[in-house]
Amino acid sequence: MVKAKKTSGEALTETLVDVNRVTKVVKGGRKFSFSACIVAGDKSGKVGYGHGKAKEVAEARAKATQEARKGMIKVPLFQSRTIHHDVIGKSGAAKVILRRAKAGTGVIAGGPMRAIFDSLGVHDIVAKSLGSSNVYSMIAATFDALSQLSSPKNIAERRGKKVNEIWTKAKVGNLQVVAD
């Protein structure tokens, strides 16, 4: 379920990734509560995720959305459609591999990773999940990978050089890489 909300001048999309009903057995019977996982993004390079727990689904979603907005990260995108370089992310037993792709490839990713890329605004990427298929671990591993990304501009600033000195029309596989 995707929901677009306009707050503070920017439109954020919220995607409900997972809802669980949790049962706690107590002396008088069972107590039910819900946990929700939300991915929120502005479709132009900012994305975040949150986890909320409450007695009702709506309250759990609201808590998860608030946490997702609070923990948003900025991800550098190449030509506003893919990532700059391949990267591997890990979280617990989950491991994800993110690879840049040519224009027109589309989002080749499964489960919660697809929701992250849609909210981020990535149009061309190939992602593979290895290890655990737990939703929360996969999301954390994907965010670990996304936090490792850097643009040629950022690398040039760190090294104290110009972008042209470090990144001039390099051939990577069958892709022509040019600094933006």
N, C-alpha and C positions, 0 to 999 in steps of 0.2 A: 504494500500500500504506500503510495507516494503522495505526499501532501506538501503543497507550496505555501509558505507563509511569508509575508512581507514584514520585516522588522528592521528598524533603524536604517532604512534606505536601501537595504539589500534583500533580495528574494532568496530564501533558503528552502531547499527541498529536504523533506524528512522521509526516510524510508524505514519502515518497521521490518527489522531483520528477523527477530525471534521473539516469541511470547511463550512462557512456560507457566503452567499452573503448579504451584508448590503446595504439598500437603504436609501439615505438621500434626502428628497424632498426639493428643493430650488426654488427660484423664476423662474429660467430659465428651470426647469424640474427636472429630477432625477439624482443623482450622485450615482454610484455604487462603492462599495469597498468590499474587502473580508477579512475574519478573518479565521485563521487556528490554529489548536491545534495539536502539535506534541509531541510524547513520544519518547525519545532516551535512549538507554542503551547499555551496553557492553556484556550482557548475562552472566555476572559473578559477579553480586552484585552491579553494579552501574547503576542508572537510574535517569532521570530528565524529566521535561515537560516544554513546552513553548507555549506561545500564541502570535501570530503576526498578525498585521493588515496592509493592504496595498491596493493599487489600482488594483494590479494583484495577482493572486493566487500564482505564483512562488515567488514573493517578500514576500508575507505573510508567505509562507512556510520557506523561508530563515531566516526571522526574528524569527519565532517560533523555528526553529532548533538552532539558535544561543543562544536563551534564555534557551532552554532545556539543551544544553551543559554547559552553565554557571552555572546552578542551579542543577547539579547532586548531588545525595546523595549516600552514601555507606550503603548498607543494609547487615547485617550479615545473612548468610544462613546456615541452618543445612544440612550437607552432600552435599552442593551445589545443593539442589533440593527443599527444602521447608523452612518455617520459623521456628524459635526456639519455639515460643509460640503463643497462640491465642491473638488477639488484636482487639480493637475497635477504629475506627477513625471517627472524626466528622469535618464537615465544613459547616457552615450555616445550612440548613435544610437537608443536606445529612449526612447519617450515614452508615458506612461500617463495616462489621465484617469479619476478616480474621482468618481462622483456619488452623492449620497445618494438613497435611494428610499423610497417608501411601504411600510408594513407589508404583507406578502404578496407583494411583488415577487419576492423570492428573490435568489440570487446569480447575476447575469448577468455572467459573466467567463469568459475562456478560459485554457487552459494553466496555467502556474504561479500566476497570480493567484488562481485558484479555490482552490488548495491553501492559499495565504496567508490568504484570507478564512475558509476553513473552520477553520483552526488558530487564527485570531484570535477567532472566535465571532461574526462578522458574518453576519446572516441576510438583510438586504435591502441590495443595492448594485448599481450598474450601473458596469461598468468597461470601458474600451476601450483596446486597445493600438495605438499608432501607431509606425511606423518599424520598428526591428529586432525580429525574432521570436526572437532568441537568448534561451534560458532564463535565463541568468545576468544579462543586461542587463535583461530584463523584471522579474526579481525585485528587482534593485537599484533600478530606477526606481519600482517599487511601494513599496519601503521608503522611498525618498526622499519620495514623496507622503505616506505614512503618518506620517513624522517631521514633516511640516509641519502636521499637524492639531492643533488646539487646541480646548478646550471653552470655553463662555462663562465658566465659573468661572475658568479660567486667564487669559483675556483681562481679566476684571474685576480680578483680582489684580495683573496687570501695569500696568493703568491706575489702580489705586488707587480703584476704584469698586465699587459693589454690582452684582450680576448684573442686578437689575431695572432699573438705570439704562441698561444697554447692550443688553439683550435682552428686550424685553417684547412678546410675541405679534406678531412680525413675520411678514408674509406673504412667502414666497419661492416664486414660481411658484404651483403649486397645493398646496403644503405649508404646513401651519400649524406654525410653529417656536416652541417654548416651551422655556425653560431648564429643565434637570433638576436 
